């Protein structure tokens, strides 16, 4: 094959048309993204390794690839490229719901096949895709038997010692530190600041039936991370497995690298994970409905009816009964096919089936929480039974995650829920990797340091620019709880979160009880007060949970974030401040050209005598209007833009 050197734009375009250019057909491959900004380089010189450039900057320096297998090391060095299959895709697709009404799926791709002295390498290939939003690669196998994996050898070597935002697990704090100072395994996605105008994010997509990846700091190299797999919990079998799928081989999850001039640019492109996942497999999706949820905290019939009435009045779609309706969730003897209220949580009584039927008469659906202890032993019995009761969805509680065994079990449980027409919310450590595209009955998931953790605004902004790269997050938004003003920020910032933190099922009023609920006994949250009927509620009445268009306008972890989203003909703006106050100056050019809007502005006013100190005012604006607002630290702003007809 002819040798190429990248000289000028003409040759860049030539390389683009070829999808790859090679210095030697046996030792290197180059792949460019459609916009030429990403450059992925693969080489077999010395050992199989890769590097990534973006917009002229090195994002990932030379880094190793491969796995260590139980029967030897896979692709350690002596491999040759035997075949390269190229492809290019340019299409759009429409989700059942999302942050956009449609997504662009455009990439250049190579499938690189290898041969080596290690027999395990003969049926192994690497598939690489270069999108305008990022690059990704996965390992593909055509093995007649199961392969046992001891560890993954994939590396991510930065060109310098960047700042990174590190969380040790899904619900821990997210802290900024130098990569060289990282001492423990950290969660994904991982955001890195390589310079003041170059940021990168690392993670995985389409994790369905393999061990979860995290990142482990290389103890010998200050700027290098290694992929760390969560192996089986049974320490006697400390392995994961590549299981051959007849006719299809086996695909590992994708490992992705994204880059941008700002954290906002990376978050704007988070649909890369959806594009890396398989298309929707549910033919009839008419029963899959996003919406707003209120949690019933008293576990009583009276409380359930009060929540249904509140939901009907305030444009919520769901009432969720949390832990305790079938007994102690942590007791293996508790039976999730019965309604047996845990006396430690509530004295009852709870006629759950009556509440479900009452809700249906009002156009409201019910979601039930079931702990993984009951799910693991009763899943095939519980799902059809709850469907027969008229339940719309199930929250899978405290699920096991990490090892391949539990990754496989959990996604199988999502598929089984779909078979019974049930939507799902997964709680605790599970973080999404795009599976909601494939099975959109998976509405949302926790894997987030939410309001249950009393996270202050600066931590929420850290969450937005790291965790939310992965997909929807159940923030368990609370409003009237004392912790809001005491620990977390302001009530207006609670409003802004529902715009900034995307979740098709948006849980609101997490610790709050509507008028008519029992007080002073049982359940979570404040036991004295009920939700007051105040003007603030008009915001939550109106805000949707899914969007036709999204603009991540600006922001920086810990400091501030500004997000605008469109639903039908209205735009919604959320702004959150962290450790610094700011004069918010937003360019309204995202508004539809030629239209006038009435903007309802929800802001914090310390002079007000109300509990929430929310000021509501209306102004008229267009896309050319100047929009300036001072916002205190640990505070926020929420705006609804409605076209003036």
N, C-alpha and C positions, 0 to 999 in steps of 0.2 A: 504494500500500500504506500502511496505517496506520503512523504513527510510534509507537515505543515508548521509554519510559525505564524503566530497571530500578529499581523502587520496591518493596522488600519481597519476601517470599518468594512471595506469591501470583503476582506477575508473573514471577518466576523460573521457577515451575512452568509458567506459561503458555508461556514461551519454550521450556522443555524439551519440552512437548508438540508444539510446532511445529517442533522441532529447530533452528530458527534464527529470529532476529528481525532486521528490516532497518530502518535509518533512512531508506534510500532504495533502491528496487529496482535503481537504476542505479549505486550507488556503494559500498554496504557490506553485509556479511553477518556475522551473529554465530552461533556454534555453541557449544553447551554439552555437556559430557560427561553421561552418565546420572546421575552423583551430584552434578552441578552444580559440581564443584570446578574443572574446566577451562573456560576461556572463550576461544575462538579468535575473533579479529576480523579480517575481511578488508575492505580498502578500496581503491578505485580513485582516490581523491582525490589529485591530484598525480602519483602513480605507483602501480602495484599493490604493495601492502604488507600486512603482517599483524602481529599482536601476540598474545601469549598471557598470560593471567592464570591463576593457580592458587591456590585457597583464599584469595582476596582479595589476593594478592601479584602484582606484575608479574614475570613470568619472562622473557619476551622483549618488549622495547619495539618500537616501530614499525620494521619491517625490510622491505627490498625483496625482491621475487620476480622470477624470470625467467631467461632465457638470452640470451647474445649469439650470434647466428648469423652464418654466413659471408655471408649475403645481407642483413644488417641486424640490428637489435636487436629481439629478441622481447619483447613486452609492456613497453616502456620507459615508457609514460605514458598515451597517449591510447587507453584501452580502456574499454569499457562492459560491464557484466554484462547478458547477454541472457537467460539462463535459469538457474534453480536447481532441481536435482532432489534431493529429500531422501529419506533412508532411515534405518532403524533396525534393528539386528540384536541379538539376544540368544540365544546358543546356547552349547553346550559341545561340545568334540571331544576324542577320545582319541588320543594319539600312539602311535606304535610303541614308543617309549621316551621318557623325559624326566626332568625334575626334579619332575614331577607325573604322576599317572596320568590326569588329565584337566585341560583348560584351559577357562576361561571366555572367550568371545569376545563382548563386549557393547560396542556403540558407537552413536553418532549420526553421521550422515554427510551431507555436501552435495557435489554435483557442480556446480561453478560454471562456466558457459560464457561466453566473452567474444567481443566483436567490436571491431575497432580499425582504425585507418588502415593499420597494417602488415598486409599480406595474410597473412603467416605466422601472425598471431594469430587468424585467423578460425576455424580448426579446432582451437583449443587450449582446454583446460579445466583446472581445478584441482580435484582431489578431496581433501576434507578429512575426517578422521575424528577424533572426540573420544571416547576411551576413559576409563574411570576410572583407567587406568594411565598415560595420556599422550595427546598429540595428534600427528597425523602428516598430511602432505600429499604429494601427488605430482602431477606434470604429466602430462596425457594429451593425445594427439595423434591426429588423424584426417587424416593427410596421404597424398596419392597418391604422394609421392616421398620419398626420403631427405633428411633435414635435417642439415646440417653444423653442429656446435656449436664455437664458439671458446672459450667460457667460461660458467660458471654465475654468475648474479647474485644468488642467494639469500643473504640476510644473516641473522645471528643477533645481535641487539643486546641486551645485558643492561642492566638498569636501573642498574647500578653497575659498579664495577671489581672483580669477584669474584676470589677465589682459584680457580685451576683446576689440575687434575692433568694434566700435559702429557707425552706421549711423542711423539717425532719420527717414529718408525716402530715397527712391531709388536714388535720385540724390544729396543728401547732402554729405558733407565731411565724411570720415571714419576715426575715431580717436581712438587711443589706450588709455584706461583708466582702472582703477580698477573697477571691477563690483560694489563694494560698493559705488562708486562715480556716477554711472549711475542714472540719475534723471528722464529720460523721456522714453517713449516707443521707442524701437529700432527695426530696420528692420532685416530681415533674408535673407540669412544664417548669423549666428553669430559665429565668431571664438573666441576661448578662449585659453589662454596659462596657463595651470595648473602647469607646471614646465618647465625646459629647455629641457625636452625630452618627454613631454606629452602635446598634443594639442587636442582640441575637437571642433566640429562644430555642431550647432543645426539648424534645419530648418524644412520645410514641403515639401511634394511631392504629386503629383497627386491632386492638388487643381483645381477642375473643376467647382463645383457648390455649394460652401460653402463660408462663410466669410473668408477673409484672416487672417492669424495668424501673429502677431508680438510678441515681448517680452516686458513684463513690470516688472521692478525691484520690488521685494517684499520690501516694506518700513520697514518691521520689521526684516528681515533676510538678512544679508549682502551678502550672497552667493547664493541667490535663485532668479530665474526668474519664471514668470507665463506666460502662453499663453494668449495673449490678442487678441480678435476677433474684426475685424472691422465690426460694426453693420450697420444697415440700416441708410442712411443719413436722412431719415425722423425720427426726434427725438421722434415723437409721437409713433413710432413703433420701439423701440430700441431692435430688436430681429433678430436672424437668425433662420433658419428653417431646420430641418431634414425632407426631403420630401421622403415619402415611394415610392419606385420604384417597381411596381407589379412584383412579382416573384424573385426579386433580393434583396429586402430590401434596406438599405441605408448604404453607406460607408463614413465615414469622410475622409478627407485628412490624409496622413501618417505624423506622427511626427518622425523625424529621429535624431539619434545621431551618429556622426562619430568621430573617434579618430586616432591619428598617432603620430609618433615620431617627426614630423615636419609639418609645414603648407603645404609643397610640397606633403607629403604623402597623406594628406586629399584631396588636389586638384586632385591628380592623380586618386583618386577613385570617382570623382564626377558623374560618370555614375550610381551610386546608385540611383539617382533620376529617371533616365530612367527605371531602372529595377523595380522601384516601380510604374511605370505608365503602362497603358494598351498598348498592342501591336498595331501596325499600323492598322488603319481601312480603309485606302484608297487602293483599289485593284490595280488600274493602277496608278503608280507613275511616269510614263515616262515624264510627264510635269513638275515635280518638279526638279528644277535645281539650285544648288548653284552657286555663282559667285561673281564677283567684280562689284561695282556700282559707277558711277559718278553722282553727283547731278547737274542738270541743274539749275543754279541760276538766270538766266535773264528772264525766262518765255517768251521767244521769239522763233519764228520759226528758226531764224538764230542761236540762241544759242543752240537750240535742234539739229540742223544739225551738228554744230561744235562738240557737245558732242558725237553724234553717230560716226562721223569720228574719233574722238580721241579714242573712245572705240574700234572701229575696229582695229585701228593701234596699240593699246597698250594692247590687249588681255583682255579687260573688257567685261562683258556680258550684262550689264544693264545700262540704263540711267533713272534717277528718276527725275520727276517733283514734286517739293515740294509745300508747301502751296501757294495759290494765283491763281492757274490756273482756278478755277471756281468762284472766287470772294473772299471776305473777309472771311477767315475761321472762324472767331468768330461771324459772323453775321448769325443769324438763318434763314435769308431770302435767303442766298446764296444757289444756286442750283447746286449740284454736277453732274447733268445730262447735264450740259451745259459747254462750254468753254468760260468763261467770266473773263478775267484777272483782278485781283485786281489792280486798278490804283495806289494805294499806294505802291505797290511792283514793278510794271513794267508798262511802257507805251505800251508794246506789240510791234507788233502784234504776236499772237501765233496761228498757224494752227496746233493744236495738232494731229489731225488725219493724216495730211500729214507727220509729224515727225514720228508717230508710223509706218506708212507704209514704210517710207524711212529707218527706223531702221531695219525693218524686211528684207528688201532687202539686208542689210548689215550683217544679222545674229545677230542683237542686239535686245534685248527686252526692253520694257518700263514699269516702275513702276510709279504709281500715288499716291500721298498723298491725303487723305480725312480726314478731322477733324471729331471728334466724333459727333459734332453738326449735320452735314449732315448725318453721318452714322446712328445715332439713329432714324432719321425720314425717311431716304431714302434707307436703306441698301438693302432691297429686290428689289428695282428698280435700284440702282447703280451697284450692282455686275454683273448682266447679261448684263447691258448696256456696262460697261467697257470691259467685255469679248468680246462683239460683236465688239468693236473698235480694238481689237487685243492686249489689255493690258495684261501683264503677271502677275502682282501682284499689291497689294494695301498696302500702309502704313497707318495703323489706327492711327490717331493723337490725342494726349491728351485725351485718353480714361479714363473713370471713372474706378477706381479700389478700392478694399477693401471690401465693403459690398457684401453680397451674391447676391443681385440683379444684380450688375454690373459684378461680376465674372461669373455668369451664362450667362449674355448677351454677354460678350466678347467671351467666348468659343463657344457659339452658332454662333457668327459672323465668327469665324475661320472655323467652320464646313460648314457654308453656302458658304464661299469662296471656300472651297474644292469642293463643289457640282458644282461650276461654273469653276473649273480648274484654280483658282487664288491662288497665293502664298501671304503670309502676313508677314509684319513687324509691330510689335506693339510698339508704342512709348510712352514715358514718364514714368509713375510710375510702369507699369506692370513688374513684375519679374517672370521668368519662374519657373515651378515646375515639368517639365518633359513632358508636353503636346505635344512637338514636336515629341516624339516617336509615340504617338497615332494619331496625325494629322501632318505629316511632311511637310505639306504646310505652317505651321507656321515656317518660316525660321529663324527668329531672333527677338530680342526685345531690347528695351533700358533698362529701369530700372537700369541705370548705370551712374556714374559720368564721362561722356565722354569728348571728346575734345571740345564740345560746351561749357563746363564749364571751359575750359582752365586749366584742372587739371595738376599739375606738376607730374613728374615721380614718386615721392614717393607716391602720392595719387593713381596713376595708379597701382602701386605694391600692395597697400592696396586693391584696387578693385580686382586684380587678385586672391588674397588669401582669399577673402570673397565672393563678388558678383559672381565670376565665378564658385564657387561651385554649384550655381543654374543652370547654363547652358549658352547658347550663349548670347553674349552681343554686341549690335550695338554701337561701340565706336565713330562713326562719325569721322573717322580718317582724319585729314587734313595734308597737307604737306608744301605747300608754304606760308601758312598764317603767318603773322608777329608774331602772338601769340606763334608760336612754339619756336622760339629762345628767345622771350621776357619773356614768362611766364612758358612754359611747359617743356623744356628740349632741346633736339637736334633733328635734322632731322633724324639721324640714329635711335634714339629711336622711331620715328614714324614708321620706317620700322620694328623694333623689335616688336612693338605692334601688327602688323598684324599676327605675329606668336604666340605671347603670349596670346592675347585676341581672343578667338575663336568666330567666327561668320560665318555661311555658306553664308550669304550675307555680304560681307565686303565693307562698304562704304568708298571710298577713295576720296582724293581731295575735301573734303567737302565744302571748301570756294573758290575753284579755278575754273578758266575759261580756256577752251582750246583756242588755236589760232582759230580765226574766230568768236568767241563770241562777242557780243556787249560789249563795255566798257563805263565807265562813266555814265551809266544809269541803274537803276533798279537792283533788286536782292540782294542777300546776298554776303558777302565776299568783297575782294579787288576789286574795280571797275576800277583800272588803269592797272593792269598787267594781263598777260595771262600765262598759263603753259609753261615754256621754255622746249625745247627739249634738255635735258641734260642727261648724262650717268646714273644718279640716277634712272631714270624711268625704267631702265632694271630690277631693283629689283621688282617693282610692276607689271611689265609685266609678271614675272615668278611666283610669289608667288601664291599658290592655297588658297582656303578658307576652304576645308575639308580635312580630313587626314585618313591614314590607320593605323597609330600608333602614340602615343603621350608619351613623357617622360618629366615629370615635374622634372627637374634635381635637382634644389636647389633654395633656396630663403628664405627671411624673410620679412614680411610686412614693407613697408616704406624704406627698405634698398636695396634689390636687388632681381632679379628673373632670372632664366635661364630655358628655355623651348626648347626642341627639338621635331620636328614632321616630320613624313615621309609621302610623297605622291608619289605613284608609286615607282620609283627607286631612288628618290632624298630625301635627308634629309635637313631640314631647322632648323636653330638655332637662337633663339632670346634671347638677354640678355638686361636687363634694370637695371640701377642703380638709387637709390634715393638719400638719404641724405649723402651717403658716397661714395667716390671713391673706386675702388677695382682693384686688380689684378685678372682678370678672369682666372681661371684655370679649364678647362673642360675636363673630361675624355670622350674620343670619342668612348668608347666601344659600344655605341648605334649604330654605323655604322655597316653595314652588314659585317660579318666576311669574311676575304679573299679578300675583294675588295679594290681597290685603288680609291680615290676620288680627284677630283679637287674642292677645296674650294674657292668660291668667297666671299671675306670678305669685308663687308661694315662697315667702322669705321669713327669716327669723328677725323678730323685733323684740329686743330685751325690755323695752318700755311697756309692753303689753302686760296686763294683769292676768292673762289666761294661763292655764297650766302648760300648754304647748308653745305659747309665744309665737304662733304662726300668723303672719300678716298676709292678707290676700288682697291683691289689687289687679285691675285690668288696664291694659294699655293697647293701643293699636300700632302694629308694626308691618313692615314689608321686608323683603330680602335685602333691601338697601339701608334699613334702619340701623342706627348705632344702638347696641345693647350693652350697657355697662351697669354693673351692680357690685357694691362692696360686700364681701362675704368674710365673716370672722373665721378664725381657725377652728377646727373640729366642728364645722358647720356645713351648710349646703344651701341649694336653691333648686326649686322645681318649677317648670313652666309648661303650660299647655297652650299650644298655638292652634286656634280654630279659625278656618277661613271665614271671612266676612262675605256673605252671599249678597 
